[in-house]
């Protein structure tokens, strides 16, 4: 299939738990799914892999009855995605437009959410403007966050942002773009096999691989191990 992360997620949801392999030719803005699997982002190499490559099983994330390939987030990130969609319709789908849209959005007023987080053996209450959940804790190493206890352990990577000022938010976004988020005091990160998040809102706008979806609370996150066949280079290659 040809498309970006949002289109790939929709196809993945349809093919999950089937024996039908998915071949990807990435044409989106960031192409996180392809990059994580080592799938070429250039058209001709991706097409060659799609035609000649071998499928392998990959893991998917789940939040309630919806699946995601890379990450899920809510709060301020949902607002950022909505603004990015508006700016993309006006100025085109370019990476620079997406980055500038993010910076402009972060400088505007925002609200934190009252949340209850439960990992099964631990429950806590906190306030946060944004929560980010990655399909695998190892993905966080791409932005310099070391949160996995072991490279052999399959865990969700969870990042919780603490309430901060607008200028601190801008600095955080710039460091995120440079993939240098380690030691940021406003970020709390951990890994978990499963996660439940509750709030006083009946539904939340959750961003799944860049696409906004309205989901009923509580949000229950887990990993679907080996749920999808994807034509991709063998692990460790690409």
Buried (B, 14 or more C-beta within 10 A) or exposed (E): BBBBBBBBBBBBBEBBEEEEBBBBBBBBBBBBBBBBBBBBBEEEEBBEBBEEBEBBEBBBBBBBEBBBBBBBBBBBBBBBBBBBBEBBEEEEBEEEBBBBBBBEBBEEEBEBBEBBBBBEEEEEEBEBBBBBBBBBBBBBBEBBBEBBEEEEEBBBBBBBBBBBEEEBBBBBBEBBEEEEBBEBEBBBBBBBEBBBBBBEEEEBBBBBBBBBBEBEBBBBBBBBEEBBBBBBBEEEEB
